[in-house]
């Protein structure tokens, strides 16, 4: 039966279509931060910083650029976890707390990456 160009379905068929068409959000697990995340970043920093120092040299400006680049590359997975945890208010954190933690971590990691660049054993 049609009304105004739209097919009218039986109650059962409509209920079936409605229940399958509505997608329910899938609860994604809250990521944990553990020592493996930091060890993984440290491994990445060692490889990335030394490779970049070999390719670009070690002038003060270059070391700073290397530290910034390597920190961004190697810290992205860890920072994502920090921000997701803050967004979900894990441990009572707000999103502003997560952003602050990320910024503090960025500054400390950039300083560490610059120190690594100065100590890489280059050929």
C-alpha positions in Angstrom: 0.0 0.0 0.0 1.4 3.5 -0.9 0.7 6.8 0.6 2.1 9.9 -1.0 4.7 7.9 -2.9 6.1 6.2 0.2 5.6 2.5 0.9 3.9 1.7 4.2 5.5 -1.3 5.8 3.9 -3.6 8.3 4.8 -3.0 11.9 7.0 -6.1 12.1 9.0 -5.3 9.0 9.5 -1.7 10.1 10.6 -2.7 13.6 13.1 -5.2 12.0 14.5 -2.5 9.7 14.7 0.1 12.4 16.6 -2.2 14.8 19.2 -3.2 12.2 19.6 0.2 10.7 20.5 1.9 14.0 24.1 1.5 14.8 25.1 1.4 18.3 28.5 3.0 19.3 31.1 0.5 20.1 32.8 1.2 23.4 36.5 1.4 22.8 38.7 0.4 25.6 40.6 3.1 27.5 44.3 2.8 26.6 46.7 2.2 29.4 50.0 4.0 29.8 52.8 1.7 30.9 56.6 1.3 30.8 56.4 -0.3 27.3 55.0 2.9 25.8 58.0 4.9 27.2 60.5 2.2 26.2 59.1 2.1 22.7 59.4 5.9 22.5 63.0 5.7 23.8 63.9 3.2 21.1 62.3 5.3 18.5 64.2 8.4 19.7 67.6 6.7 19.7 67.1 5.5 16.1 65.4 8.6 14.7 67.7 11.2 16.4 70.9 9.5 15.4 69.7 8.9 11.9 68.8 12.6 11.5 72.0 13.7 13.1 73.9 11.6 10.7 72.0 13.1 7.7 71.8 16.7 8.9 74.8 17.3 11.1 75.0 18.7 14.6 74.9 22.4 14.5 72.9 24.0 17.4 70.1 24.9 15.0 70.0 21.5 13.5 70.1 19.7 16.8 67.1 21.7 17.9 65.2 20.9 14.7 66.1 17.2 15.1 64.9 17.2 18.7 61.5 18.8 17.7 61.0 16.5 14.8 62.0 13.3 16.5 59.9 14.1 19.6 56.8 14.6 17.4 57.4 11.4 15.5 58.2 9.2 18.4 55.8 10.6 21.0 52.6 10.7 18.9 51.2 7.3 20.1 52.0 8.1 23.7 50.4 11.6 23.5 47.3 10.1 21.9 46.9 7.8 24.9 47.4 10.7 27.3 44.7 12.8 25.6 42.2 9.9 25.3 42.6 9.1 29.0 42.1 12.8 29.9 39.1 13.0 27.5 37.5 10.1 29.4 38.4 11.6 32.8 40.5 8.7 33.8 42.1 9.3 37.2 40.0 12.5 37.5 41.9 14.2 34.7 40.3 16.9 32.6 41.1 17.5 29.0 43.1 20.6 30.1 45.1 18.3 32.4 45.8 16.0 29.5 47.0 18.9 27.3 49.2 20.1 30.2 50.7 16.7 30.6 51.4 16.4 26.9 53.1 19.8 26.8 55.3 19.0 29.8 56.2 15.7 28.2 56.9 17.4 24.9 59.4 19.8 26.5 61.1 17.2 28.5 61.4 14.8 25.5 62.7 17.5 23.2 65.5 18.3 25.8 66.3 14.6 26.0 66.3 14.2 22.2 68.7 17.2 21.9 71.0 15.4 24.4 70.8 12.2 22.4 71.7 14.1 19.2 74.9 15.4 20.9 76.0 11.9 22.0 75.2 9.9 18.9 78.1 7.9 17.6 78.4 9.1 14.0 80.8 7.5 11.4 
